[in-house]
Amino acid sequence: MASVSASIRERILSPQHRAVLERAIAAEVITERGYWTAIHWLELAGLGFRGTQKRPECFPALMIPQHDPTGEYTYSVLRWDTPRFLHEREVKYDQPAGVGLRLDVPLRCIAGLRDPDQPLWWTEGSKKADALASRGLVAVSTPGVDGWRSWHAIPDLFGIPFKDRLVYCAYDSDVLTQRCVRPSSLLPAGWDKKARPCRYWTGPA
């Protein structure tokens, strides 16, 4: 896995994508993550994306390498500059076909993740996690509010100490209003009965 991650880090991040990221993410965190820009579908070769996920008209795309709670590279998620459509539904993000949902942790948060004395910020999306990490906070990203429920993600939870830990659920504001969303966000309380209840910090939907 290390060699795959190293090759991704050698990719080029476009000035346009860098400018967008730097609005909320520190330059060193951008480098640690290894964000890069894919400008042609051929650049996705070997990353697990199906042909139907490589629409030429949707490029360029921001590539977002993912890392598990041990710091190992898992796969890359892409965000289209021009979203593709699937059954009339807009698709802004894609991940490799057949890959199970996993937790994603900014590399600088790995050590703090194991320290129960440090508050843990639980959020949706790698860019949000990186923005939190840029401010010295310990953050974990789930792919979707209920992504932690994936049987691929459950093993990622082991080894993260929740007992008596302060956990902030930093989702979009609709987490407090949508019935289908809020129960899914109660991860620490539901996963570890000894965890403190989540405190909610919400941003714009």
Wavefront OBJ file of the C-alpha trace (Angstrom):
o trace
v 0.000 0.000 0.000
v 2.844 2.409 0.747
v 4.016 2.332 -2.871
v 0.498 3.148 -4.118
v 0.256 6.087 -1.744
v 3.712 7.310 -2.743
v 2.790 7.282 -6.422
v -0.359 9.276 -5.707
v 1.629 11.900 -3.818
v 3.681 12.547 -6.951
v 0.583 13.670 -8.867
v 0.006 17.355 -9.574
v -2.648 19.420 -7.829
v -4.043 22.115 -10.107
v -3.854 25.762 -8.991
v -7.660 25.914 -9.162
v -8.149 22.977 -6.832
v -5.408 24.174 -4.502
v -7.037 27.592 -4.220
v -10.356 26.022 -3.238
v -8.758 23.729 -0.654
v -6.673 26.498 0.892
v -9.811 28.402 1.826
v -10.163 26.070 4.811
v -7.210 23.655 4.825
v -3.590 24.414 5.729
v -1.040 23.930 2.953
v 0.875 21.303 4.936
v -2.315 19.291 5.505
v -3.042 19.415 1.777
v 0.433 18.014 1.155
v 0.054 15.310 3.819
v -3.221 14.150 2.325
v -1.759 13.990 -1.158
v -4.613 15.683 -3.033
v -4.095 15.703 -6.795
v -5.966 16.617 -9.959
v -6.988 14.075 -12.602
v -7.526 15.756 -15.950
v -8.125 12.658 -18.083
v -9.872 9.341 -17.516
v -6.666 7.446 -18.295
v -5.193 8.775 -15.051
v -7.660 6.631 -13.110
v -6.144 3.404 -14.444
v -5.356 0.979 -11.651
v -7.421 2.837 -9.056
v -10.485 0.611 -9.317
v -12.943 2.899 -11.096
v -15.292 1.368 -13.667
v -15.599 2.661 -17.202
v -18.995 4.202 -16.429
v -17.318 6.222 -13.674
v -14.804 7.756 -16.077
v -16.967 10.185 -18.019
v -14.604 12.336 -20.131
v -16.981 15.296 -19.960
v -16.781 15.364 -16.144
v -13.032 15.932 -15.861
v -11.059 17.446 -14.250
v -11.625 15.803 -10.876
v -10.093 16.332 -7.453
v -8.552 13.101 -6.178
v -8.707 12.555 -2.413
v -6.546 9.695 -1.039
v -8.033 7.978 2.008
v -6.201 6.632 5.055
v -7.453 4.254 7.724
v -6.958 4.772 11.489
v -3.479 3.218 11.269
v -2.392 5.673 8.568
v -2.430 3.107 5.751
v -3.637 4.216 2.320
v -6.921 2.479 1.423
v -8.259 3.972 -1.834
v -8.958 7.329 -3.461
v -12.240 9.193 -3.693
v -12.771 11.673 -6.508
v -14.845 14.823 -6.624
v -15.980 15.874 -10.078
v -15.694 19.465 -11.207
v -18.726 18.682 -13.386
v -20.904 16.084 -11.601
v -22.045 13.055 -13.547
v -25.628 11.790 -13.454
v -26.869 8.309 -12.591
v -30.589 7.650 -13.052
v -31.204 11.422 -12.977
v -29.351 11.709 -9.667
v -26.364 14.043 -9.484
v -23.156 12.284 -8.442
v -20.546 14.684 -7.078
v -18.270 12.072 -5.511
v -17.178 8.628 -6.684
v -15.134 5.894 -5.083
v -13.746 2.724 -6.670
v -16.364 0.170 -7.675
v -16.926 -2.603 -5.165
v -14.919 -0.926 -2.403
v -16.573 -0.911 0.995
v -17.005 2.284 2.963
v -14.122 2.983 5.351
v -13.272 5.579 7.963
v -10.765 8.200 6.848
v -8.292 9.897 9.178
v -5.985 12.848 8.407
v -2.434 11.613 8.910
v -1.620 14.200 11.566
v -4.587 12.938 13.624
v -3.423 9.316 13.881
v -1.577 9.732 17.194
v -4.312 11.839 18.774
v -6.935 9.334 17.696
v -5.531 6.883 20.251
v -5.511 9.461 23.075
v -8.869 9.441 24.925
v -7.988 12.697 26.651
v -8.197 14.525 23.330
v -11.703 15.437 22.114
v -12.645 13.660 18.901
v -14.386 15.410 16.024
v -16.577 13.085 13.965
v -17.540 14.532 10.587
v -18.629 13.668 7.064
v -16.062 14.160 4.319
v -12.278 14.242 4.114
v -12.078 17.943 3.331
v -13.998 18.781 6.505
v -11.746 16.485 8.509
v -8.683 18.183 7.028
v -10.105 21.603 7.877
v -10.492 20.494 11.493
v -7.006 18.969 11.501
v -5.638 22.275 10.195
v -6.856 23.826 13.443
v -5.122 21.309 15.655
v -8.179 19.132 16.274
v -8.410 15.339 16.096
v -10.876 14.419 13.354
v -12.327 11.335 11.692
v -14.307 11.351 8.454
v -17.085 8.940 7.567
v -18.270 8.541 3.953
v -21.794 9.769 4.567
v -23.439 10.328 7.947
v -24.089 6.609 8.389
v -20.968 5.362 6.603
v -19.580 4.002 9.874
v -22.290 1.312 9.756
v -20.612 -0.387 6.783
v -19.219 -3.795 7.747
v -15.987 -2.664 6.092
v -15.827 0.333 8.452
v -16.723 -1.463 11.673
v -13.188 -2.928 12.093
v -11.837 0.617 11.805
v -13.671 1.471 15.036
v -11.740 -1.065 17.089
v -8.783 0.544 18.762
v -10.382 4.000 18.891
v -10.972 4.695 22.599
v -14.440 6.133 23.198
v -14.767 5.468 26.921
v -15.361 8.768 28.766
v -14.213 10.635 25.657
v -15.691 13.917 24.517
v -16.913 13.485 20.932
v -18.237 16.261 18.712
v -20.480 15.228 15.825
v -19.723 17.951 13.291
v -22.223 17.377 10.510
v -24.259 19.710 8.349
v -27.183 21.403 10.078
v -29.778 19.004 8.628
v -28.497 16.305 10.979
v -30.665 17.865 13.675
v -33.809 18.089 11.571
v -33.932 15.048 9.293
v -35.304 11.975 11.040
v -33.457 9.678 8.658
v -30.135 11.335 9.459
v -29.933 12.059 13.161
v -30.059 8.486 14.571
v -27.209 7.504 12.291
v -24.999 10.189 13.770
v -25.127 8.877 17.329
v -22.078 6.724 16.765
v -20.127 6.925 20.027
v -23.191 6.533 22.218
v -24.374 3.532 20.216
v -20.998 1.923 19.576
v -19.505 2.176 23.046
v -21.972 2.290 25.938
v -19.324 3.935 28.117
v -18.823 6.838 25.729
v -20.184 10.250 26.519
v -23.185 11.368 24.451
v -22.234 13.252 21.290
v -22.129 16.999 21.359
v -23.401 18.476 18.130
v -21.592 21.156 16.188
v -23.412 21.964 12.976
v -22.441 23.929 9.903
v -24.554 25.056 6.954
v -26.387 22.307 5.104
l 1 2 3 4 5 6 7 8 9 10 11 12 13 14 15 16 17 18 19 20 21 22 23 24 25 26 27 28 29 30 31 32 33 34 35 36 37 38 39 40 41 42 43 44 45 46 47 48 49 50 51 52 53 54 55 56 57 58 59 60 61 62 63 64 65 66 67 68 69 70 71 72 73 74 75 76 77 78 79 80 81 82 83 84 85 86 87 88 89 90 91 92 93 94 95 96 97 98 99 100 101 102 103 104 105 106 107 108 109 110 111 112 113 114 115 116 117 118 119 120 121 122 123 124 125 126 127 128 129 130 131 132 133 134 135 136 137 138 139 140 141 142 143 144 145 146 147 148 149 150 151 152 153 154 155 156 157 158 159 160 161 162 163 164 165 166 167 168 169 170 171 172 173 174 175 176 177 178 179 180 181 182 183 184 185 186 187 188 189 190 191 192 193 194 195 196 197 198 199 200 201 202 203 204 205
